[in-house]
Amino acid sequence: MRFPLYSDADMQGPLVEGLRARGWDVVRAVDVYPEGTQDRPHFEHAAREGRVLLSYDADQLLIALEWLRASRPFRGLITWKQRHHRRLNVGFFLEALEAIAAEDDPLAYPIRFINPPR
């Protein structure tokens, strides 16, 4: 089952466009806050709106871990290392997100990592 997404400011247009073309509900960070907004307001907005944050920004992962330690609820974070973002194509990430969404309880643990094939 698909879940609503919030794409971090670093996320490129082709991935967001591909997700929307497949029927995903995606809100882009740049449509909510001005460019240059720090990471925390984006994370907080996604949490408040019940959206899963999609980001390869290491700072967003640190915020998610901080929230877990503090037992603050958030829907989820799907993340990957920036170096993977540069070397893998949009199709790979689209398929990875579809696979996560197809799981019985994809956000049982709210932080999910997308890793490249070995």
Secondary structure, DSSP 4 states (H G I P E B T S, - for coil): ----EEE-TT--HHHHHHHHHTT--EEEGGGTS-TT--HHHHHHHHHHHTPEEEE--HHHHHHHHHHHHTT---SEEEE--HHHHHHS-HHHHHHHHHHHHHSSSTTSSSEEE-----
